[in-house]
Amino acid sequence: MNRLLLPGVRLLLAALALQGGCAPAVPPSPPTSGRTLLIGIDTSGSARSHLGAYVLVTETLAEHLTVGQDRLTLFRLDRAIQEFSDGTYSGDSEAQIATLVAEVKRLSTQARTYPLHFWETATERAERSPQPLVIVLLSDGDNDDARPETSRALAALGTRLARCRQVQAVGICGVTPGNWAALRTAFAPLGHRLHLWSPTQLSDESIPTLLAEARQ
């Protein structure tokens, strides 16, 4: 069993239990009760073999939200992004799983994957949010927009996220030998709030055990 995912999951779960944030470089929005879990799910063709694990991780993280107080926001990602769920967490896990499964089963209508669009939207939401946030991207790591200006834009977004007091943790599943250095560099300003792991560490066989241990 690959245990490398476990620290990342534990830290994300810990972030969901926090009430405060890291010291800001810019003032936060006025505080309010509750927090937001914002998740992007890669539904492109190349990521389809991982979708079962993405659903499981999403639901497990959501279970640590406070019913009626915390917010759950979900996006699907390919060449563009689309929000498909947003609202106060109801605690109805069966309904949540049904929504997730129905959405990820829907085939992508656009070829290629452009993660930058997710990070642009997530950053804008974070900067406007009156609540603490945990942001997670579940992907296979493909990025079909390899232009130098895209790399610069991603680094700028990493800096903006780091300046948000509200951002408690950023988790990225989609780290490969080809993109590890670029992601680490782009999001380095987040420091200990950044958690990276490989999509190969998410499998139907290993995730249930790993997440059961993460709850302990």
Summary of the structure (lengths in Angstrom):
residues: 216
radius of gyration: 16.0
end to end distance: 17.8
largest distance: 43.8
contacts: 704
relative contact order: 0.21
helix: 45%
strand: 18%
